[in-house]
Amino acid sequence: MTQLHRANTIPRVVRENPLQAGKFVGILLALAMGVAGFFRIIDAQGLLGNPLLGDGQFLALITIPLVSLGLVCLVFVETLVTTYRVLRSDAAISEQITDRVGYILLRSVEAGIAVIGVIIIGTALPVLFAESTPAPAGVGAMLLLFGVGIGILLASLVRSSAELFVYGRSN
């Protein structure tokens, strides 16, 4: 297969923004697997050999907050790199901001939700790991973490899709 033919089989959006496309697909997979596990559409009991650890709901309650925390780290790095590029650019900062107001608003909302999510997760974890926490409170804390994780993933999904399909064309 020639290089030209291979380049034509990959969509233009993926060729221009491979990291953002990977982030988009990863978020979709995490959301799909988390929701499917939570509603017990899928489980890993046969794979793990342990009925408790392989339960789809349990895995979703654990993996969604962990994946969202990893995504928050990625959002933080992306924000730092973008801020560095804006400051190093020859164009005026006000010109760069007014040029893409919608994109900057989406990026700000994503970063804000990520920061608020990390604060909520950070305050809920000590309650979860306290020995005096009753089981119903632990389940409530896990559901809170799951909801916050879903919120972080959805905010990043919206920004990623906007960058790929709306704002990516103007670059």
C-alpha positions as CSV (number, residue, x, y, z in Angstrom):
1,M,0.0,0.0,0.0
2,T,1.5,3.3,-1.0
3,Q,2.0,6.3,1.4
4,L,-0.5,8.4,-0.6
5,H,-3.2,5.6,-0.5
6,R,-2.7,5.1,3.3
7,A,-3.1,8.9,3.9
8,N,-6.4,8.9,1.9
9,T,-7.9,6.1,4.1
10,I,-7.3,8.0,7.3
11,P,-10.0,10.8,7.9
12,R,-8.6,14.3,7.6
13,V,-9.7,15.2,11.2
14,V,-7.6,12.3,12.6
15,R,-4.6,13.2,10.4
16,E,-4.6,16.8,11.5
17,N,-5.3,16.2,15.2
18,P,-4.2,12.6,16.1
19,L,-3.9,13.3,19.9
20,Q,-7.3,15.0,20.1
21,A,-8.8,12.2,18.1
22,G,-7.3,9.6,20.4
23,K,-8.6,11.5,23.4
24,F,-12.1,11.7,21.9
25,V,-12.2,7.9,21.2
26,G,-10.7,7.1,24.6
27,I,-13.4,9.2,26.3
28,L,-16.2,7.6,24.3
29,L,-14.8,4.1,25.2
30,A,-14.6,5.0,28.9
31,L,-18.1,6.4,28.9
32,A,-19.5,3.4,27.0
33,M,-17.8,0.8,29.2
34,G,-18.6,2.6,32.4
35,V,-22.3,3.0,31.6
36,A,-22.5,-0.5,30.3
37,G,-20.8,-1.8,33.4
38,F,-23.0,0.3,35.7
39,F,-26.2,-1.0,34.2
40,R,-24.7,-4.6,34.1
41,I,-24.8,-4.9,30.4
42,I,-21.2,-6.2,30.6
43,D,-19.1,-7.6,33.4
44,A,-15.8,-9.2,33.9
45,Q,-16.6,-12.0,36.3
46,G,-15.4,-14.7,33.9
47,L,-12.3,-12.8,33.0
48,L,-11.2,-12.0,36.6
49,G,-12.6,-15.1,38.2
50,N,-13.8,-13.2,41.2
51,P,-17.6,-12.4,41.3
52,L,-17.1,-9.3,43.5
53,L,-14.2,-7.7,41.5
54,G,-15.7,-8.8,38.2
55,D,-19.0,-7.1,38.8
56,G,-19.7,-4.5,36.2
57,Q,-21.1,-2.0,38.6
58,F,-18.1,-2.3,41.0
59,L,-15.6,-1.9,38.1
60,A,-17.5,1.1,36.8
61,L,-17.6,2.8,40.2
62,I,-13.8,2.3,40.4
63,T,-12.6,2.9,36.9
64,I,-14.7,6.0,35.9
65,P,-13.3,8.2,38.7
66,L,-9.7,6.9,38.0
67,V,-10.0,7.5,34.2
68,S,-11.5,11.0,34.8
69,L,-8.6,11.9,37.2
70,G,-6.1,10.8,34.5
71,L,-8.1,12.9,32.0
72,V,-7.9,15.9,34.4
73,C,-4.1,15.5,34.3
74,L,-4.2,15.6,30.5
75,V,-6.5,18.7,30.5
76,F,-4.1,20.4,32.9
77,V,-1.1,19.7,30.6
78,E,-3.1,20.8,27.5
79,T,-4.1,24.1,29.3
80,L,-0.4,24.7,30.3
81,V,0.8,24.1,26.7
82,T,-1.9,26.3,25.2
83,T,-1.2,29.1,27.7
84,Y,2.5,28.9,26.9
85,R,1.7,29.1,23.1
86,V,-0.6,32.1,23.6
87,L,2.1,33.9,25.6
88,R,4.8,33.1,23.1
89,S,2.8,34.0,20.1
90,D,3.5,37.2,18.2
91,A,-0.2,38.2,18.1
92,A,-1.7,40.2,20.9
93,I,-3.4,38.2,23.6
94,S,-6.6,40.1,23.3
95,E,-6.6,39.4,19.5
96,Q,-6.1,35.7,20.2
97,I,-9.0,35.6,22.7
98,T,-11.5,37.5,20.6
99,D,-10.6,35.4,17.5
100,R,-12.0,32.2,19.1
101,V,-14.3,33.2,21.9
102,G,-16.4,30.0,21.7
103,Y,-13.4,27.7,21.9
104,I,-11.9,29.6,24.8
105,L,-15.2,29.4,26.6
106,L,-15.4,25.6,26.0
107,R,-11.8,25.2,27.2
108,S,-12.5,27.3,30.3
109,V,-15.6,25.3,31.2
110,E,-13.7,22.0,30.7
111,A,-10.9,23.2,33.0
112,G,-13.3,24.6,35.6
113,I,-15.3,21.3,35.7
114,A,-12.0,19.4,36.0
115,V,-10.8,21.5,38.9
116,I,-14.1,21.4,40.7
117,G,-14.2,17.6,40.1
118,V,-10.8,17.1,41.6
119,I,-11.8,19.1,44.6
120,I,-15.0,17.0,45.1
121,I,-13.1,13.8,44.6
122,G,-10.4,14.9,47.0
123,T,-12.9,15.7,49.7
124,A,-14.9,12.5,49.2
125,L,-11.9,10.1,49.3
126,P,-11.2,10.5,53.0
127,V,-14.8,9.8,53.8
128,L,-14.6,6.7,51.7
129,F,-11.5,5.3,53.3
130,A,-12.4,6.2,56.9
131,E,-12.9,3.1,59.0
132,S,-15.9,4.6,60.8
133,T,-17.8,5.2,57.5
134,P,-20.9,2.9,57.3
135,A,-21.4,0.9,54.2
136,P,-24.4,3.0,52.9
137,A,-22.3,6.2,53.2
138,G,-19.5,4.4,51.3
139,V,-21.8,3.5,48.5
140,G,-23.1,7.1,48.4
141,A,-19.5,8.4,48.2
142,M,-18.8,5.9,45.4
143,L,-21.9,7.1,43.5
144,L,-20.8,10.7,44.0
145,L,-17.3,9.9,42.6
146,F,-18.9,8.1,39.7
147,G,-21.2,11.1,38.9
148,V,-18.3,13.5,39.1
149,G,-16.2,11.3,36.8
150,I,-19.0,11.1,34.3
151,G,-19.3,14.9,34.4
152,I,-15.6,15.4,33.8
153,L,-15.7,12.9,30.9
154,L,-18.7,14.6,29.3
155,A,-17.1,18.1,29.6
156,S,-13.9,16.8,27.9
157,L,-16.0,15.0,25.3
158,V,-17.8,18.1,24.3
159,R,-14.6,20.1,24.1
160,S,-12.8,17.4,22.2
161,S,-15.6,17.0,19.7
162,A,-15.8,20.8,19.2
163,E,-12.0,21.0,18.6
164,L,-12.1,18.1,16.1
165,F,-15.3,18.9,14.2
166,V,-15.9,22.6,14.6
167,Y,-12.8,24.5,15.5
168,G,-10.3,22.1,13.9
169,R,-11.4,23.1,10.4
170,S,-10.3,26.7,10.9
171,N,-6.7,25.8,11.7
